[in-house]
Amino acid sequence: MSFTTIWFSKRWQVVVNPYSQKDIAPNKFERIFREHVDESELVWHRDRKDRTVKIIECDGWKFQQDNKLPVELREGDTINIKAFEYHRILKGAGSLVVEITEHEPNQNIK
């Protein structure tokens, strides 16, 4: 489990994230969503940077972009997410392990 501090309603608040995170490099990290995560914690959200997400471990989890149907994730898949684009993940069985690389917005994602 990890924590994030955000400025909300004129005060700082601590938010508990539904994943644990391990830094790999300055712009790369691994996230693990455990099988016991509550589905209500997997909310629609946007990120400030472009991201390339590589699926390391997965069993029935899905990814959904705004105004699109969910797609099933498979180990080895790579997903490109633009900054400020709404998206979410949908819980499957077991844990979901992903490797995320962040890019500055408008930088070419490969």
N, C-alpha and C positions, 0 to 999 in steps of 0.2 A: 504494500500500500504506500502511496506517496501523497504528499501534500503540496498544495499550491496556495500562495497568498495573492489575493486579488483586491483591487479597490472597487467597492460596490456600495452604493447609497451613502456616499460621503464618509466611508470608513473602510479600514482594511479587514478582510475576512479570510479565514483559512478554509480551504476546500479540500476534502479528502477525495483523491482520485481513485477510480475503480481498477487501477493497475499498479504494478510495481515497475520501477524503471532503473536501468543500469546504463550509465554513460559509456560509450565505446570510443568516441572521438568528439571534438568540439561541436560538430553538427550532426552526430550520429548517435543513436541510442536504441536500446532494446526495451520493449515493453511486454509485460506478461499480464494477461487478463486471466485470472484463475476461474476454474469451473464453478466456484461458489459465488461469483459476482452476481449481485442483484440486477436483473434486467433493467430495472427503473433507473440505474446509474449510467446506463449506456445511452446517453442523450444525443440529440442533434446538436452539432457544434461546428464552429469554424476555427481555423488556425491562422496565425499571423504570417506564416511562411509557407511557401510551396513545399510539398513533401513527397518523397518517394518511399513507399512502404513495401517491404519484402516480407512475404509470409513464410515464417520459419516452421511453425507447428500449428496445426489447425484440424478441427474435427467438427464440421457442420456449421461453422460460423459464417456470417454473411456480411457484406459491405453494401451500403446504400448511399447514393448521391442524391442530392435534392432533385425532385421531379423525375426520378428513375426507379425502376424496380430493383429490389435487392439481388445481388449476385453472390453465389456461393464462393467462398475463399478456398483455395487449395494450396498446399505446401509448394513453395517455389514461385507462386504468383507474385507479380509486382504491380502495384497500384500507384498512379500519379494523382496527387490531389493539389489543386491550385489554392493559393492563399485566399482566405475568406469565402471559400466554397462550402456550403453546408453539407455535412455528411454524418454518418453514424455506423456503428457496427451492431449486428444482431447476434445474440448469444447462441452458441451451438453446444456441443457436448465437450467435455474436457477443457483444457486451457488453450488460449490463443497466444502465440508468441510471434511478435513482429519486430523487424529491424527498420527503424525510421531514419531517413536522411533528410535534413532540412536544407532548403535552398532559399536564397533571397527571392522575393517575388519578381517575376518577369525574367528570371534567369532560366536558361534552357534546362529542362529536366530530361535526363536520358535514362 
